[in-house]
Amino acid sequence: MDDLERLTRADGETLALKRVRGSGPTVVWIGGFRSDMEGTKALALDAAARERGWNYLRYDHFAHGASSGDWRKATIGRWREDAVAVIDSLEGPVVPVGSSMGGWVALLLALARPERLAGLVLVNPAPDFTEDLMWPGLADHERQAILREGETLVVEEGLGPYVLTRRMFEEARDWLVLRGDLPVAAPVHILQGRADDVVPWRRQIALVERLGGADVRLDLIEGGDHRLSSPADLARLVEAVERNRRSSSTLS
């Protein structure tokens, strides 16, 4: 069950994935920006899947972890397409679990394949972060370099050095989701740390308002940071996923 599998995309790139085989809807881990499927939350869900008999899949985004891809070609749209391809490779209902940027990808997936959703769990989700959080947070010389030269090198604690491209910022504008309604019918459970210094917790109020047609639960976790990886946080995540798995009884 620990074997690394690869999903080959139309352009020959491959997505690395691992799965636990069980019953019920497939829980699909969708990680954050420059994170991989070996992170604390992804592994906590893997352990829960083995203990509780879930179907579970975790994978690395294009140009992340063990997946292939040129980082300079990475975009929100590409990560969305790959998430859809992962879901299309599975059978039956799914419960996407999106963390940070993965929350944005999970929302785009929910819009693309609404009939497949048993539920949706979002952990400190960061929809529209390129436009609303990352671009304003760059230093002026970094923004100028991106506009003038098409890219800039960023060194960030915890993420290491990486390149930000103009292409990524411009393409992301095609996928902004907080500018209109989000017609997601499946139950949505959002876990958000009040002490998150990456994604301000008040942004989730706007997300809840956009999800007006869904059964939405928002848990604001006092003292919770962006990682939400303490033992209590991980237990909360597992139970949120379990609740959304149970909602799949109406899906065939």
N, C-alpha and C positions, 0 to 999 in steps of 0.2 A: 504493500500500500504506500510505501515511501518512494516508489520509483518516480523519477522525473519523466514527465511526458511532454511532448511538443505538439502544438497545434500550428500547422503550416498555413500561412496566409497567402492570398492570391499573388502577392509580389515576391514570394519566396522567403519572407521573414518568418520567424518562428516565435511563438509564445510558449514560455516554459510554464508548466502547471503541475500541481500535485493534487491528488484526490483521496478522499476516504469514502468508501462505498458503504451505503447503508440503505435506509428507507425514507420515504417521504420526499418533500421538495428538496432541491439541492441548494444548500447555503453556498453562496459565491462571494469570496473575499475580494474586494477591490481596494487596493492599497493607495497610499498617498503619493505625493510628489517626491520623487527620488527615494522612495522606500521600496522594499521588496517583500516577497511572501514569507520571509523568515522572521518577520517582526513579532513582537510580543503578543499583540492582539490576534494576528493570523494564527500563531501557534496555539494560543489559548482556545480558539475555536476549533482547531484541529484536534486538540485533546478532548474537547467537549463532544465533538463528532464521534470520536472513537468510544467514548464512555456512554453516549446516549443513542448511538446507532443512526446518526444522521448521514445523509449524502452531503458531502462537502468538497468544494473545489477552491483552491487558491492559486493565483497565477501572478506572473510579473508582467507589468505593462511593457509595451514596445520601448526598447532602449533602457530598460530597468533590469536589475538583477541578472537572472540567467537567460532572459529573452534576448533576441537579437535586435539590431536596429541602431542607426546613427542618431545620437542624441540631438544633433542639429536639425533633424527632420521630424522630431517629436512635436506633436500638437495635440490639443484637446480633441479635435476631430478624429485624429488617428487613434487616440486612446478610446474614444467612444466606439469607433468601428470595430476595434479589437474586442471590446467588451461584448458587443452584439454578436460577434463571431463566436465567442466563448459560449454564450447562451444558446446560440443556434446549433452548437455541437452537442448540446445536452437534450435530454428528453424530460418532459413534464415541467411542473411549476418550479420557480426558483425564488430564493430569498436573497437578493443582493445585499451585501453589507459593505458600505462605502465609508472609508475613513479619509477625512480632510479632502484633498483633491479627488479622491476616490468617491466621495459623496457627490460631487458634481458629475462624475462619470456615471455613477449609479442612477442619478436623476435622469440623465440623458438616455440611459439604457431603459429606464422605466417608461419614458415617452416613446421610445422606438419599439418596444416589445411589451405593451401593457397587458396583453393577454397571457403572458407567461408569469406574471408576478403573483406570488402568494403573499408577499409582504416586502417591506423595505426598511432596513435599519441603517441609520446614518450616524457616524461618530465624528463630532466636531466638523460637520460638513463645510466645505469651502466652495460652493458654487460661485462662479464669476470672479474667482480670486485674482486672476491675472489682471482684470480691469480695475477692480475695486480695492484690492489689497496690495498686490505685488508691484504694479506699476507706480502707484503713488508712494510706495515705500522705498523705491530706489533712489539713490543719490542722483542729483542733477547730472553729474558727469556720466553716470551709467545710462540714464535715459538718452542723453545726447549721443553717446556712442552707439546705442541701439538704432537710433534714428539715422545717424550718419553712416555707420559702418555695417549695420545689419545685425550686430551682436555685441555682447560684452561679457567678460569673464567676471563671475561673482564668486566670492568666497564667503560661505556662511557656516557658522558653527553648527556642527552636527550633520551638515549635508556635504561638506567639502567643497572644492572648487567645481564650478560648472558654468556652462555658457547659457545665456539667455538670448534668444533670437527675436528679431522683429517679426519674423514669420509666426512664431508662437503667439505673440500678443495680438497680431492682426487676425489670425485665423480663429482665435478664441472668441472674437466678437460675433462669430456666426453661431455660437453655442451658448450665449448668455441666457440664463433662465429666470433671473429675478426681475426681469422687465415686463413680465406678463404672467398670466395664470399658468399653473402647472396641473394639467388634468391627469392626476394620478389617483386611481380608484382604490388601489390596495392599501391596507393599513401601513402607516409610516410611524416609526419610532425613532426619535432623534435624541441622542445623548450628547450633551454639551457641557463642557467645563466652564464654570464662571470665572476661573482664573486663567483661562486660555489667552495667551498673549500673541497668538498667531491669527486666530479667527475670533473676533469679538462676539461674545454671546448674544448681543442684541441683534446680530445679523440673522439669527435663527427665528426671531419674531417675524421678520420679513418673509422668510422661507415658509413659515407656518401659514401666513396670510396668503401666499401664492398657492399653497396646497389646500385651497378652500373646499375642494370636493372630496377630500380623503379623510379617513379616521386618523387623526394625527395626535401623537403623544410626544411632548417635549419634556425631557428631564434635564433640568439645570442643576449641575452637580457642584455644590459648594466646595471650593478649594481645588476643583478639578482643573488640570492643565491641558495642554494640547494633546499630550500623549494618551491620557486616560488609561494608564497601564498598571495602576496599583491593583493589588488583589481584589479589593472591593469593586473597582471599576471593571475589571475583567469578569467578575461574577455578574455584575449588572448587565454587561454586554451579552453574556451567554444566555441570561434569562430573557433579554429583549429578543434575541434571535429565536429562542424556544417559543415565545408567544406568537411570533409572526409565522413560524412553521405551522403552528396549530391552526392558523387561519386558512390554511390551504385546503381545508375540507370541502370548500365550495368549488375547487378547481379539479378538473379531471386530469 
